[in-house]
Amino acid sequence: MLLRAEDYQIAAFFGLILIFEVCERIWPARPIDRWLDFKLDALSFAFALTVNRASTWFIRSVVGDVTPPFLSGTVHYLQSLPSALKIIIALFIVDFILYWIHRAQHRHDVMWRTHAWHHSVEQMYWFAGFRTSFFHSFIYNIPQVVVPVTLLKLTPAEAGIGYSIGLLIQFWEHTNLNVNIGPLSWLIVTPDYHRIHHSATTHRGMNLAPTFRIWDRMFGTYVDPATVPAGFPLGLGEHVEGKQVPRMLVGL
């Protein structure tokens, strides 16, 4: 049976649910009521998954070969590299692009509307990271499809591994964990690092990197978690009324 990239991602998703649900109960960062917003988070997840599948299919079918002629030699070289190296390169390129998209979402009002729903989360746990609007998911999917599949032409297995790593990161950075990963914390975004970004107050526009902290260090958006007192509030700083949810789900 020939597996698609999506099959690997689905298998990884259910495995990660089990892992992070257990880990959060053993090493929680904050006391939370995980059932308080569960229905809303489940709705958001179903919506995000549907948008992800539809937009992935649309982007793949529309984009085609996007390699600029002057980069064709470099791209062909990258395509010939070993699988592990191609996956790592794809992760870094996508992460760099997503950093600037994310930065634009916090700098420009129109882009912020696509992102505000994600910041409505007031309790961070593994499921909360999937609270994304239609336009948020669609915009993020463009580099996530174009770079690995269209540009680097990863095989379904390679793309599936890359997507699974991306899914792991989505769980990891939003999870309610109190962990220390030692020297790796210089490079990798951790839950406490990303939790600062979800602050309802001072640091919302900081710690923008999706995966690799180096972008924040390089471009002036870095905040050291050790300098921020614990217990700061999360969310938008104001209650989201039910009538606002449909508009925020779309990203308008």
C-alpha positions in Angstrom: 0.0 0.0 0.0 1.4 3.4 -1.0 1.2 5.9 1.8 0.6 9.6 1.3 2.3 12.4 3.3 -1.1 13.0 5.0 -1.1 9.4 6.3 2.1 9.9 8.1 0.8 13.1 9.6 -2.4 11.5 10.8 -0.5 8.7 12.5 1.9 11.2 14.1 -1.0 13.3 15.3 -2.6 10.5 17.4 0.7 9.4 18.7 1.5 12.9 19.9 -1.9 13.3 21.5 -1.1 10.4 23.8 2.5 11.5 24.6 1.6 15.1 25.4 -1.5 14.3 27.3 0.5 12.1 29.6 3.5 14.5 29.9 1.2 17.5 30.8 -0.3 15.5 33.7 3.2 14.6 35.0 5.0 17.9 34.5 2.4 20.7 34.3 3.6 24.3 34.0 0.4 25.9 35.2 -2.9 24.7 36.8 -5.5 24.6 34.1 -9.1 23.4 33.5 -8.6 21.6 30.2 -12.4 21.1 29.9 -13.2 24.8 30.1 -12.6 25.5 26.4 -12.5 21.9 25.1 -15.6 22.3 22.9 -14.3 25.5 21.3 -10.8 24.0 20.8 -12.3 20.8 19.3 -14.4 23.0 16.9 -11.3 25.0 16.0 -9.3 21.8 15.4 -11.9 20.4 13.1 -12.0 23.7 11.2 -8.2 24.0 11.0 -7.9 20.4 9.8 -10.5 20.9 7.0 -8.8 24.2 5.9 -5.4 22.5 6.0 -6.5 19.7 3.8 -8.4 21.9 1.3 -5.7 24.5 1.1 -2.9 21.9 0.7 -4.8 20.4 -2.3 -5.5 23.8 -3.8 -1.9 25.1 -3.5 -0.4 21.9 -4.9 -2.8 21.9 -7.9 -2.3 25.7 -8.6 1.4 26.4 -7.9 3.2 23.8 -10.1 6.9 24.4 -10.5 7.8 27.7 -8.9 11.5 27.5 -9.3 12.9 30.8 -10.7 15.3 30.1 -13.6 18.3 31.8 -11.9 17.8 29.3 -8.9 17.3 26.2 -11.0 20.9 25.0 -10.5 20.8 25.4 -6.8 17.4 23.8 -6.5 18.4 20.8 -8.5 21.4 20.4 -6.3 19.3 20.6 -3.1 16.9 18.0 -4.6 19.8 15.6 -5.0 20.9 15.7 -1.4 20.2 12.9 1.1 16.7 12.7 2.6 17.7 13.8 6.1 19.5 16.9 4.8 16.7 17.9 2.6 14.2 17.6 5.4 16.4 19.8 7.7 16.8 22.4 4.9 13.1 22.4 4.3 12.4 22.9 8.0 14.8 25.9 8.2 13.5 27.6 5.0 9.9 27.2 6.0 10.6 28.4 9.5 12.3 31.5 8.2 9.4 32.4 6.0 6.9 31.7 8.7 8.8 34.0 11.1 8.3 36.9 8.7 4.6 36.0 8.1 4.1 35.8 11.9 5.9 39.1 12.3 3.7 40.8 9.8 0.6 39.4 11.6 1.8 41.4 14.7 2.7 44.6 12.8 -0.2 45.2 10.4 -3.9 45.3 11.3 -5.1 43.4 8.3 -2.7 40.5 9.0 -3.4 40.7 12.8 -7.1 39.9 12.0 -5.9 36.5 10.5 -4.0 35.8 13.7 -6.2 37.2 16.6 -8.2 34.0 17.0 -5.0 32.1 17.8 -4.2 34.6 20.5 -7.7 34.2 22.1 -6.3 31.2 23.9 -6.2 31.9 27.7 -5.2 28.4 28.8 -2.2 26.9 27.0 -2.3 23.1 26.5 -1.5 20.7 23.6 -4.9 21.2 21.9 -5.0 25.0 22.1 -2.4 25.5 19.4 -4.8 24.5 16.7 -7.0 27.5 17.3 -6.3 29.2 13.9 -8.4 31.1 11.4 -9.1 30.2 7.8 -6.8 32.9 6.4 -4.1 32.1 9.0 -4.1 28.4 8.0 -4.2 29.2 4.3 -1.3 31.7 4.5 0.9 29.4 6.5 0.2 26.5 4.2 1.7 28.2 1.2 5.4 27.9 2.3 4.6 24.6 4.1 3.5 23.1 0.7 5.6 25.0 -1.8 9.0 24.6 -0.1 9.1 20.8 0.6 6.8 19.5 -2.1 7.0 21.8 -5.0 10.5 23.3 -4.6 12.5 20.5 -3.0 10.3 17.7 -4.4 10.3 15.6 -1.2 8.9 12.1 -1.6 5.7 11.4 0.3 7.8 9.7 3.1 10.2 12.6 3.3 7.3 15.2 3.3 5.5 13.0 5.9 8.4 13.1 8.2 8.8 16.8 7.8 5.1 17.4 8.4 5.2 15.1 11.5 8.1 17.2 12.9 6.1 20.3 12.2 3.1 18.8 14.0 5.4 17.8 16.9 6.5 21.5 17.1 2.9 22.7 17.1 2.1 20.4 20.0 5.3 21.1 21.8 5.4 24.9 21.9 1.8 25.2 23.0 1.8 22.5 25.6 1.4 23.1 29.3 4.8 21.7 30.2 7.5 22.8 32.6 10.7 21.3 31.0 14.4 22.1 30.6 16.1 20.9 27.4 19.5 22.2 28.4 21.8 23.6 25.7 19.1 23.0 23.0 17.1 25.8 24.4 19.5 28.2 22.7 18.1 27.0 19.4 14.7 25.4 19.9 11.5 27.2 20.9 10.2 25.7 24.2 6.8 25.9 25.8 7.8 28.6 28.3 9.4 30.6 25.4 6.3 30.5 23.3 4.0 31.1 26.3 5.6 34.5 26.6 4.5 35.3 23.1 0.9 34.5 24.1 1.0 37.0 26.9 -2.0 39.3 27.1 0.2 42.2 27.9 3.8 43.3 27.2 5.4 40.6 25.1 2.7 39.6 22.6 4.8 40.8 19.6 8.0 39.1 20.8 9.3 35.5 20.6 7.8 35.2 17.1 9.9 32.3 15.9 7.8 29.1 15.2 10.7 26.6 15.7 14.2 28.1 15.9 15.0 30.9 18.3 17.8 32.2 16.1 15.3 34.3 14.1 14.2 36.2 17.2 17.9 36.7 18.2 18.9 37.9 14.7 15.9 40.3 14.2 15.4 41.9 17.6 12.3 40.0 18.8 13.9 37.9 21.5 12.8 37.8 25.2 14.5 35.5 27.6 11.9 33.5 29.6 14.2 33.7 32.7 13.6 37.5 32.8 9.8 37.2 32.8 7.9 36.6 36.1 5.7 33.5 36.1 1.9 33.7 36.2 1.3 36.4 33.6 -2.1 36.3 31.9 -2.6 34.8 28.5 -5.0 35.7 25.7 -6.2 39.0 24.2 -6.7 40.8 27.4 -10.4 40.9 26.8 -13.3 38.4 26.7 -14.2 37.1 23.3 -18.0 37.1 22.9 -19.8 34.3 21.1 -20.9 36.6 18.3 -17.3 37.4 17.5 -16.2 33.8 17.0 -17.4 33.2 13.4 -15.6 36.4 12.2 -12.4 35.5 14.0 -12.6 31.9 12.7 -12.5 33.3 9.2 -9.8 35.8 10.1 -11.5 39.0 9.2 
